[in-house]
């Protein structure tokens, strides 16, 4: 077995004075904080991911900063969490102009490699993440991991936050929370920029667990999110925490899935209900292994990263509910106009407007006008039928998943759809028989 020499964080300061630019170190350490960022762009393009860690071990009471660069398709930024144990091989060290020491490396470049282990006492010693296909473990690696796990336990016992009822800003007073809410810079879902961190105000549609055991918040704010943002299909949902039939009638194009990690996941699971209006502070839109993902990373207390359930006195909540009311009025008006239009022009879809061409062009123009009207009539009817079939399918699907569910609204929509389709079918048959 190949042997590696590991250095403590306290030794790095002296080692950083070396003039050898290719000098590299091997380290085991506890991750105490995680910040993930990337270069913002105006479009959803591929950008490198920058993960900044604060590391501790038993050699020093001061944390050491570590910066890890990775490609956007690399899963490292998805897997890294605070309280994990990180092992790095062939990392570089340098001192910044202010004298602060930094450990750094880029995954899969110049031999830099990372393993991540659980930081929980009693867990096994199998890596939860590996940056390379193969790796070597020294004979005493379990002892080093166990020591760092004990350090993690001692750190957690000294800082146990008391969480307010309406947010998971447990490290901040109620007065400070109100100040934060008043000063957030809220973006809409259709305004997000890849690589950027944003504050959002959304309404919860449902909450579920995906096939990677992550908690996912499905939400909306009446705007159309980018279609490049990853959405979970039903096959990826392993457990539904909460769902609401009425909320799921919101058009799917307006849905947005946000992956929640650690304390945010725990808070949402225990406190968030369907229909709640939420302030999400410091969400991140970036390239994950699955594609473009919107997430709330763990940690980030310096950024006040949190979920806040807004109450009735919040202007942010009132503004979103007003937008939702206007959205529903617009949708109801458009649906009513569509049905009235089809009933008035069941086969033409649009009233014909006949131009007045010259006598020589009359026949050709009449034929073109007739073909155009028939085309748009067919398109209109197909759109209406698609809407009706969607209502029927939605009711059947929900009833199949939960036979005891009370689905009165969905049932009424399905009945209306069946009646409409049957009526249109009989009218067409009657016309053909004539």
CORHUVEN-V291612 format. One record per helix or strand of 3 or more residues. SS is the DSSP state (h for helix, s for strand). FROM is the first residue (numbers start at 1). TO is the last residue. If there is no record, write none. Layout:
SS/FROM/TO
SS/FROM/TO
This chain:
h/9/15
s/25/38
s/49/57
s/60/70
h/76/79
s/85/95
s/101/106
s/113/117
h/141/158
h/174/182
h/189/191
s/197/210
s/215/220
h/234/236
s/237/243
h/247/249
h/252/254
s/256/260
h/262/271
s/277/288
s/291/296
h/301/303
s/306/309
h/315/344
h/359/401
h/408/433
